[in-house]
């Protein structure tokens, strides 16, 4: 018995009080973010202005870092600090979402309105002053095929429409004026323009299709940059 007690005592001394935990463990250092190396891009001045940076149209290390932080906040990939049109448009959409004054060009009515701002190339839906569909980027009609403005009404919906004029799919199509419709596209929203329709990213088009109903009103205003109307 005396031998057993002595063995237990030795074992007790050999095992640390907090077994399995290193008493002086140091957390592994986080890997440093790689340097921001994007050069000057087409929307340099616009993003410098919006981010309250020195506006000189030339990318600096501070500009690159600030734009990259913005891209990370907005979930833009890649977040490389480049002053792209996509980054600028998503920033504008975020500002319109946050600031009710930025939505005042769209009429306030007690019913739901889909607001299409051709100048800023964004769309949202509101009921009264309440947002019911957050602002998202769009692509409207190119020069010579501009999207028709003013009050419009959705008169037909087709989830799997195919254009026999342009021979392209028009998923989640919601027609509002002749052959012009809100619909999804897999093409780049930030280049060129549509044939008159209001193009949205596929997920945005699907969500808007599920929200709106036949008879819903749209208000379209402004001028797409680079077009005559």
Buried (B, 14 or more C-beta within 10 A) or exposed (E): EEEEEEEEEEEEEEEEEEEEEEEEEEEEEEEEEEEBEBEBBEBBBBBBEBBEBEBEEEBBEEBBBBBBBBBEEBEBEEBBBBBBBBBBBBBBBBBBBEEEEBBEEBEEEEEBBBBBBBEBBBBBBBBEEEBBBBBBBBBBBBEEBBBBBEEBEBBEBBEEBEBEEEEBBBBBBBBBBEBBBBBBBEEEBBEEBBBBBBBBBEEBBBBBBEBBEEEBBBBBBBBBEEBEE
